[in-house]
Amino acid sequence: MKQEESVKQYLIEKLKQEHCLWSYDNDSIHDMPDDVLIELVMLYLDIDEINMLFSIFSYKKMKKAWIENVVAQGERYYNLNYFFAWYYFHAKCPRSYVKAMATRQLNKRLAA
């Protein structure tokens, strides 16, 4: 548990250095939900930091946050999502998988 918190704090500090948390109040940064942290690290930090996420969160939690928060953004991050699908989530057909997951997320949002 202590290692998890120290890794989270390290990642939050890295995000601050990259100016990714400019819209957050300093007090609320430390209460950031895990899925938001996963999203921001996947979008704005490097592979080493993404690998750190996998050391503190389960594969299932990482994949869920990726699909719901990053893939759902659609075409904007298509190449990045293609890489994540192939490298981290071992999709057999990454391009098709990303497109299917993006469509599924869009349909969920439209149905809600």
N, C-alpha and C positions, 0 to 999 in steps of 0.2 A: 504494500500500500504506500509506503513511504517513497519507494522508487518511482511508483506511478505518479505521485504528486510532483516529485522533483523533475521528472521528464516533462510533465505538463507545463510546469513553470519555465523550464528551459525553452520549450516550443513557443510558449506565449512571448517570452523575451525575444526570440528570433523573429516572430511575427511583428513585434514592435519595431525591431531594427529595420525591417523591410517596409515599415509604415503601412502595414495591412490592418492595423487596429485603430486608425485615426478617428473613426466614428464612435468608438466605444469609450464609455466613461471608465476612468482608471479603477474605480471600485467594482464595476460590473465585469471587468475583464477576467478576474479570478473566479467568477461564478459562471464562466462560459460553459454551455452544455458540450458534452463530448462530441456529438455529431457536428457541431459548428467548428470545434477545434480540428476535427478530422478534415472537414471540408476546406478550411483555410490553409492547413498545412499541405494538403494535396494540391491545392491551386497555386500556392505562392512560395513554397519552400522546396528544397531539393530532395533527392532520393535518400540521402542519409537521414534526414528528418522524418521522411515518410516511413522508413524502416523502423525508426524509433516508435512510431505509432503502433506498428505491428508487435512491438515488444510489450506494450502496455494494454492494448485492446485486442479482443478476440477477432479472428478472421471474419466471423459472421457479422460482428458489429461494424467492422471496417467496410465490408462489402455493402451492408445496408446503408451506411452513411454516404458512401460513394455513389450508390445508385440514386438515393433520394435527394442528395444535395448537389452532386457534381454532374452526373449523367443527365439529371433532369433539366440542366441549363441548356441542353441541346447542342446545336451546331457550334456554338462559341468555343467549346472545349473539345471538339470532336477528336482531334489528333491526340490530345492528352488522354482522353478517355479510352481511345484505341490502345494507347500504350499501357494504361492501367489494366485494361481487360486482358491484354496479352501477358504482361510482366507479373502483375500481382495476383490476378484472379484466374489465370490459366484458361481463358476462354479458347475453345477450339477454333472458332471463327470470330475473332474479336470485332471486326467491323459489323457483322450481322448482329452480334450480341449487343453492342453499344446501341445500335439503331433500335433493336427490339426493346431494350430497357428504357430508352428515351421515350419511345412511343407509349410504353406501359405507364411511365410516370406522367406523361401528358394526359393520357386517358383517365388516370386516377384523379388528377387535379381538376379535369373538366367535369367529372362525375360528382365531385364533392360539393 
